[in-house]
Amino acid sequence: MNPSSLAPALIALGAQLHLEGSGGGRDVNATDFFVIPKNDSEREILLKPNEIVTEIVIPANSYQIRSATYEVRQRTLMDWPLATASVALKMNGDTVSSAKIVLGHVAPIPWQADDAAKWLVGKKITEETAAAAGDAAVRGAKPLSQNGYKVQLARVSVKRALLAAAKEGA
């Protein structure tokens, strides 16, 4: 599982990362920075040997976005979250005009729940729509033998992040 708690939020907000290395600099969208390895020798990030991230840029229009992240953690441990959801909403009044939903700690890379985000467009964020978006975000999930419980945690994380983001603008 991708251990980054920051990655889902960066992707949801449309951040860009500037990378520097011996061959010079390059810019990469946060969405493209995290990759599923094709074999054991590949990494889950786009960094080349001798490259580092030198800058993270969040678009200037992010002030127009309502965003929130919700993490589920085990109470007794100060460890990585069990599941995370980061959401970014553009609103037209109280109706969603576009949405981004990104799950963390549930897949090898931050997982974008595009179908759930598209489903939200044109709707108001209520308890019911947030719960339905949570359901849509995990539809088709294929948990491993030891982590099936994360499906419910991700579902709840999406719901709570959406409600928090909607409340932010209220």
C-alpha positions as CSV (number, residue, x, y, z in Angstrom):
1,M,0.0,0.0,0.0
2,N,1.2,3.5,-0.8
3,P,2.2,4.9,2.6
4,S,1.8,8.6,1.7
5,S,-0.9,10.5,3.5
6,L,-0.1,13.6,1.5
7,A,-0.4,12.1,-2.0
8,P,-4.2,11.8,-2.1
9,A,-4.6,15.4,-1.2
10,L,-2.0,16.6,-3.7
11,I,-3.7,14.6,-6.5
12,A,-7.2,15.9,-5.5
13,L,-6.0,19.5,-5.6
14,G,-4.2,19.0,-9.0
15,A,-0.7,19.7,-7.7
16,Q,2.4,19.6,-9.8
17,L,5.8,18.4,-8.6
18,H,9.1,19.8,-9.8
19,L,11.9,17.2,-9.9
20,E,15.6,17.9,-10.2
21,G,18.3,15.5,-11.1
22,S,21.6,15.2,-12.9
23,G,19.9,15.5,-16.2
24,G,18.1,18.7,-15.3
25,G,14.6,19.5,-14.0
26,R,11.1,18.4,-15.0
27,D,7.6,19.0,-13.9
28,V,5.1,16.1,-13.3
29,N,1.4,16.2,-12.4
30,A,0.9,14.6,-9.0
31,T,-1.6,12.3,-10.8
32,D,1.2,10.9,-12.9
33,F,3.9,10.8,-10.2
34,F,2.5,7.6,-8.6
35,V,2.6,4.5,-10.7
36,I,1.8,0.8,-10.2
37,P,5.0,-1.2,-10.5
38,K,5.0,-3.8,-13.3
39,N,7.7,-5.9,-11.5
40,D,9.6,-6.1,-8.2
41,S,12.4,-3.9,-9.4
42,E,10.2,-0.9,-10.2
43,R,9.2,1.7,-7.7
44,E,5.8,3.2,-7.1
45,I,6.9,6.7,-7.9
46,L,8.2,8.3,-11.1
47,L,11.6,9.5,-9.7
48,K,14.6,8.5,-11.8
49,P,17.9,7.6,-10.1
50,N,19.5,10.7,-8.6
51,E,16.3,12.8,-8.8
52,I,14.6,14.5,-5.9
53,V,11.3,16.5,-5.5
54,T,12.3,20.1,-5.1
55,E,9.0,21.9,-5.3
56,I,5.3,21.1,-5.0
57,V,2.9,23.6,-6.6
58,I,-0.8,23.7,-5.8
59,P,-2.8,25.7,-8.5
60,A,-3.6,29.2,-7.6
61,N,-7.3,28.6,-8.1
62,S,-7.4,26.1,-5.3
63,Y,-8.9,28.8,-3.1
64,Q,-12.1,28.2,-5.1
65,I,-12.2,24.6,-4.2
66,R,-13.7,23.1,-1.1
67,S,-11.5,20.3,0.0
68,A,-11.1,17.9,2.9
69,T,-9.2,14.7,3.9
70,Y,-10.5,12.1,6.3
71,E,-8.2,9.4,7.8
72,V,-9.2,6.3,9.7
73,R,-6.5,5.3,12.2
74,Q,-6.2,2.6,14.8
75,R,-6.8,4.3,18.1
76,T,-3.9,2.8,20.0
77,L,-1.2,3.2,17.4
78,M,0.7,6.2,16.1
79,D,1.1,4.7,12.7
80,W,-0.1,5.1,9.1
81,P,-3.8,5.5,8.6
82,L,-5.7,2.4,7.6
83,A,-7.6,4.3,4.9
84,T,-7.8,7.9,3.7
85,A,-10.0,9.9,1.4
86,S,-9.2,13.3,0.0
87,V,-11.8,15.2,-1.9
88,A,-11.8,18.5,-3.8
89,L,-15.1,20.0,-4.9
90,K,-15.9,22.9,-7.2
91,M,-19.4,24.1,-6.3
92,N,-22.0,26.2,-8.1
93,G,-23.9,27.4,-5.1
94,D,-24.7,24.3,-3.2
95,T,-24.4,21.9,-6.2
96,V,-21.3,20.1,-7.2
97,S,-19.9,21.3,-10.6
98,S,-16.8,19.0,-10.5
99,A,-15.3,16.7,-8.0
100,K,-12.1,14.7,-7.3
101,I,-12.0,11.8,-4.9
102,V,-8.7,10.1,-4.1
103,L,-8.3,7.1,-1.7
104,G,-5.1,6.5,0.1
105,H,-3.7,3.4,1.9
106,V,-5.9,1.0,0.0
107,A,-3.9,0.3,-3.1
108,P,-0.3,0.4,-4.4
109,I,-0.9,4.0,-5.4
110,P,-3.3,6.7,-4.4
111,W,-6.6,5.5,-6.0
112,Q,-8.7,7.9,-7.9
113,A,-12.4,7.2,-7.6
114,D,-13.4,8.8,-10.9
115,D,-16.8,7.2,-11.3
116,A,-17.8,8.4,-7.8
117,A,-16.6,11.9,-8.6
118,K,-18.5,12.0,-11.9
119,W,-21.6,10.7,-10.2
120,L,-21.5,13.7,-7.8
121,V,-21.7,16.3,-10.5
122,G,-25.1,18.2,-10.4
123,K,-25.9,16.9,-6.9
124,K,-26.0,18.6,-3.5
125,I,-23.8,17.1,-0.8
126,T,-26.1,15.5,1.8
127,E,-25.6,12.5,4.1
128,E,-27.3,10.4,1.5
129,T,-25.3,11.6,-1.5
130,A,-22.0,11.4,0.4
131,A,-22.9,7.8,1.5
132,A,-23.8,6.9,-2.1
133,A,-20.5,8.4,-3.4
134,G,-18.7,6.3,-0.8
135,D,-20.4,3.2,-2.1
136,A,-19.5,4.2,-5.7
137,A,-15.9,4.9,-4.7
138,V,-15.4,1.3,-3.5
139,R,-17.6,-0.5,-6.1
140,G,-15.5,-3.2,-7.7
141,A,-12.8,-3.1,-5.0
142,K,-10.8,-6.3,-4.9
143,P,-9.3,-6.5,-1.5
144,L,-6.5,-9.0,-0.7
145,S,-7.1,-11.8,1.7
146,Q,-6.1,-9.9,4.8
147,N,-7.4,-6.4,4.1
148,G,-11.1,-6.7,3.2
149,Y,-12.0,-4.5,6.1
150,K,-10.5,-1.5,4.3
151,V,-13.4,-1.4,1.8
152,Q,-15.7,-0.3,4.6
153,L,-13.1,2.1,6.0
154,A,-12.6,3.7,2.5
155,R,-16.4,4.0,2.0
156,V,-16.8,5.9,5.3
157,S,-13.7,8.0,4.7
158,V,-15.2,9.2,1.4
159,K,-18.5,10.1,3.0
160,R,-16.9,12.0,5.9
161,A,-14.5,13.9,3.7
162,L,-17.3,15.0,1.4
163,L,-19.4,16.1,4.3
164,A,-16.4,18.1,5.7
165,A,-15.7,19.7,2.4
166,A,-19.3,20.7,1.8
167,K,-19.5,22.1,5.4
168,E,-16.3,24.1,4.7
169,G,-18.2,26.5,2.4
170,A,-21.4,26.7,4.5
